[in-house]
Amino acid sequence: MKPGILALLAAATLALLVGPAAAQQYEQVGNIQIHYSAVNTSFLPEEVAREHGIQRSQVMALLNVSVLEEREDGTTRARPVSVNGTVGGLSSSDARTPLSFRTLRSGDVPSQVAVFRIHDDEAMRFELEVLHDRNADPARVSFIQRFYIDR
């Protein structure tokens, strides 16, 4: 991966982790922080999207999940994980669409990403299972996010 792209991805990850409270979307499970964010793929720089084979589109979004382990000395380290999940509408009768995750790396920091279709002004419910320890049950994370299509 090119150094410029690494810097851009690292900056984006850093913004997610240290940005304002609204950007700090994560669940704490014991000593594990499960960070997640979903953005319209049209916000990705063309070079980054091309490098990772991600389609930039007003009707597509990207879900990024990364995990940090808190150490006893107060530091954190990135952990490789496996993620399964679905996305759908808010009603329990709405169809759920499986998310297909793949691993992207920025230096030593692995993330799980999935691309999915959005509709304008639609709130979507995400249900995730994060396999962070093969000897433990997966952590369950759910959240709701509304997407808008900029025309």
URJO-V840889 format. One record per pair of residues at least 24 apart in sequence whose ideal C-beta (glycine too) atoms are under 7 Angstrom apart, sorted by the first residue. I is the first residue (numbers start at 1). J is the second residue. Records with the same first field share a line. If there is no record, write none. Layout:
I = J  J
This chain:
1 = 51
5 = 47  48  51
6 = 106  107
8 = 45  48
9 = 48  106
10 = 106  107
13 = 66  106  109
25 = 143
27 = 139  141
29 = 139
31 = 69  70
32 = 67  69  132  139
33 = 67  68  70
34 = 65  67  130  139  141
35 = 66  68
36 = 63  64  65  141  143
37 = 64
38 = 62  63  145
40 = 147
41 = 115
52 = 104
54 = 115
55 = 115
58 = 149  150
59 = 117  118  149
60 = 115  117  118
61 = 116  118  147
62 = 113  115
63 = 99  113  114  116  126
64 = 111  113
65 = 111  112  128  130
66 = 109  111
67 = 130  132
78 = 108  109  110
79 = 132
80 = 110
81 = 112  130  131  132
82 = 131
83 = 112  128  130
84 = 129
85 = 126  127  128  129
86 = 127
87 = 116  124  126
88 = 124  125
89 = 124  125
90 = 123  125  144
118 = 147
120 = 148  149
121 = 146  148
122 = 146  147
